[in-house]
Amino acid sequence: MSRRVAAEAVLWVALGAGCTPEQPPAPELPPAGTPVAGEPVFFVPKEMQAVLTFAGEKGAFSDTSDVEKVPEESRGMVRVALLGGAAPPPGAVWVTNLRKPDEAGRFALETVPRDLFEEFALGQGMASTVKLPEGIEPPEQVPALQPGELVVYKTDWCGVCKKVEEYLERKGAKYVAKDIEKDPEAAAELAAKAKAQGVPMGSVPVIDLGGELMVGFDRERLERRLSAGS
């Protein structure tokens, strides 16, 4: 074959390739492990490996791979990071209630925003144990709060208390924070209120909701009271 014939053959091949119908771009596939929309996702302890994150004493968070090592009081909301399994949507984390397996022993997974997981977990009614100073003398009378007023009795080291304050500030709620370890008058005031309402002491936070005491961070109850404006 002459050089001229060979060159013409190459040209025809190139022209033929250029006339090939344009192909649509390949669809973008979701990352491996992404659940199909609408299908439930489960955590099966005996069959799947995962890192479980739970709220512990003083509002500190811990990790474990063993369901049995999650304390009972912390099981209401636990973060589940599946190893090699389905991934949650961007900006979210998987959570589950380890108190409620289904008949097959599986735990249904739900999503919550990543930056609110700690608030939601501690907001299941978590509290921190505290030992009050000795020799507290509760005053005979304590000025009653007006409807809508909030007082948070706390300590400086209590992680649950910090989340309560962060929550209230995010909601734009007005409140007064009183440290019962640093302020003996605040401790005596709380003791008087607790005695009057028959509320046990020994944990923080304690929130005075316009004259009604709430022990621990009950997020749903607090949300209802703020929404009602009382």
C-alpha positions in Angstrom: 0.0 0.0 0.0 1.4 3.4 -1.0 1.9 6.1 1.5 -0.8 8.2 -0.2 -3.4 5.3 0.1 -2.5 4.7 3.7 -2.9 8.4 4.5 -6.3 8.5 2.9 -7.4 5.4 4.8 -6.4 7.0 8.1 -8.3 10.2 7.1 -11.5 8.2 6.4 -11.2 6.4 9.7 -10.9 9.7 11.6 -13.8 11.2 9.6 -15.9 8.2 10.3 -15.2 8.4 14.0 -16.1 12.1 14.1 -19.5 11.2 12.6 -20.4 8.8 15.3 -23.7 9.9 17.1 -23.0 11.7 20.3 -23.6 9.6 23.4 -25.4 11.0 26.5 -23.3 11.3 29.6 -23.4 8.3 32.0 -25.8 8.9 34.9 -24.1 9.7 38.2 -24.5 6.7 40.6 -24.9 7.2 44.3 -21.9 6.2 46.5 -21.7 2.5 47.4 -23.9 1.6 50.4 -26.4 4.4 49.8 -29.9 3.1 50.7 -32.6 3.2 48.1 -35.0 6.0 48.7 -37.9 4.9 50.8 -36.3 1.7 51.9 -35.7 1.3 55.7 -32.2 0.8 57.0 -31.5 -1.5 59.9 -28.6 -2.2 62.3 -28.3 -5.9 63.1 -25.8 -6.3 66.0 -24.9 -10.0 65.4 -24.4 -9.5 61.7 -23.0 -6.0 61.3 -20.1 -4.1 62.6 -20.6 -0.5 63.8 -19.3 2.2 66.0 -21.9 3.2 68.6 -21.7 6.7 70.1 -23.7 7.5 73.3 -24.1 10.2 75.9 -22.7 9.3 79.3 -22.2 10.8 82.7 -21.7 14.6 82.9 -22.9 14.8 79.2 -19.7 13.3 77.8 -19.9 11.1 74.7 -18.2 7.7 74.4 -17.8 5.1 71.6 -18.1 1.3 71.7 -18.7 -1.5 69.2 -20.6 -3.6 71.8 -24.3 -2.9 72.3 -24.2 -4.4 75.8 -21.7 -1.7 76.8 -24.2 1.1 76.2 -25.7 2.1 79.5 -29.5 1.7 79.8 -30.1 5.4 80.5 -28.2 6.3 77.3 -30.0 3.9 74.9 -32.8 6.2 73.9 -30.7 7.8 71.1 -27.4 6.3 70.0 -25.4 7.2 66.9 -24.7 4.3 64.6 -21.7 4.5 62.2 -22.0 1.3 60.0 -18.6 -0.1 59.0 -18.9 -1.0 55.3 -22.6 -0.5 55.3 -25.1 2.1 54.2 -24.1 5.7 54.6 -26.5 8.4 55.8 -27.3 11.4 53.7 -24.8 14.3 53.6 -24.9 16.4 56.8 -26.8 13.7 58.7 -26.0 10.7 61.0 -27.7 7.5 61.6 -29.3 7.1 65.1 -31.4 4.4 66.7 -33.2 3.6 70.0 -31.5 0.5 71.4 -34.4 -0.1 73.7 -36.7 -1.0 70.8 -35.5 -3.9 68.5 -38.0 -5.4 66.1 -39.1 -9.1 66.2 -35.9 -10.1 64.3 -33.6 -8.3 66.8 -32.9 -5.4 64.3 -32.8 -1.7 65.1 -34.3 0.7 62.7 -32.1 3.6 61.8 -33.2 7.2 61.4 -31.3 10.4 60.5 -30.8 13.6 62.5 -28.6 16.6 61.5 -25.0 15.9 62.3 -24.6 19.2 64.2 -27.6 18.5 66.4 -27.0 14.9 67.3 -25.5 15.7 70.8 -28.4 18.1 71.6 -30.9 15.5 70.6 -29.1 12.7 72.5 -28.8 14.7 75.7 -32.3 16.0 75.3 -33.7 12.6 76.0 -33.9 13.6 79.6 -30.2 13.2 80.5 -28.8 14.8 83.7 -25.5 14.8 85.6 -25.1 13.7 89.2 -24.1 16.5 91.5 -23.3 16.6 95.3 -24.6 19.8 96.8 -22.6 21.7 99.4 -23.3 20.7 103.0 -25.1 23.0 105.4 -27.5 24.5 102.9 -30.3 26.4 104.6 -33.3 26.8 102.2 -34.9 30.2 102.6 -38.5 30.2 103.9 -39.8 32.0 100.9 -38.5 32.2 97.3 -39.9 34.7 94.9 -42.1 33.0 92.3 -41.3 33.2 88.7 -43.7 34.8 86.2 -45.1 32.7 83.4 -42.5 32.5 80.6 -39.5 33.2 82.9 -36.7 30.5 82.9 -34.0 29.8 85.4 -31.4 27.1 84.7 -29.6 25.7 87.8 -26.3 24.2 86.6 -22.7 23.5 87.4 -19.6 24.6 85.4 -18.6 21.1 84.4 -22.0 19.7 83.4 -22.1 18.9 79.6 -25.9 18.5 79.7 -26.2 22.0 81.2 -24.1 23.4 78.4 -26.3 21.9 75.8 -29.4 23.3 77.6 -27.9 26.7 77.4 -26.9 26.3 73.8 -30.4 25.2 72.9 -32.0 28.1 74.7 -29.7 30.6 73.1 -30.3 29.1 69.6 -34.0 29.5 70.3 -33.6 33.1 71.4 -35.1 32.3 74.8 -34.4 34.6 77.7 -33.1 32.8 80.8 -31.0 33.2 83.9 -28.3 30.6 84.7 -27.3 29.9 88.3 -24.3 27.8 89.3 -25.3 25.9 92.4 -21.7 25.0 93.3 -20.3 28.5 93.0 -23.4 30.3 94.4 -24.6 29.1 97.8 -27.7 31.3 97.6 -28.6 29.7 94.2 -28.2 26.2 95.8 -30.4 27.2 98.8 -33.0 28.7 96.4 -33.1 25.5 94.4 -33.4 23.4 97.6 -36.4 25.4 98.7 -38.1 25.0 95.3 -37.4 21.3 95.2 -38.7 20.8 98.7 -41.9 22.7 97.9 -42.6 20.7 94.8 -41.4 17.3 96.1 -38.7 17.1 93.4 -35.6 15.1 94.3 -32.2 16.9 94.1 -28.8 15.5 93.3 -28.6 16.1 89.6 -28.3 19.0 87.1 -29.6 20.8 85.1 -32.8 21.7 86.9 -34.9 24.1 85.0 -37.5 26.3 86.6 -40.2 26.8 83.9 -42.2 29.7 85.3 -42.6 28.0 88.6 -42.5 24.3 87.5 -39.3 22.4 88.0 -37.9 20.1 85.3 -35.0 17.8 86.2 -32.7 17.0 83.3 -32.8 18.2 79.7 -36.2 17.1 78.4 -36.0 18.7 75.0 -39.5 17.9 73.8 -41.1 19.2 77.0 -39.0 22.3 76.9 -39.8 22.8 73.2 -43.5 22.7 74.0 -43.2 25.2 76.8 -41.3 27.6 74.6 -43.7 27.2 71.7 -46.6 27.9 74.1 -44.9 31.0 75.4 -45.3 30.1 79.0 
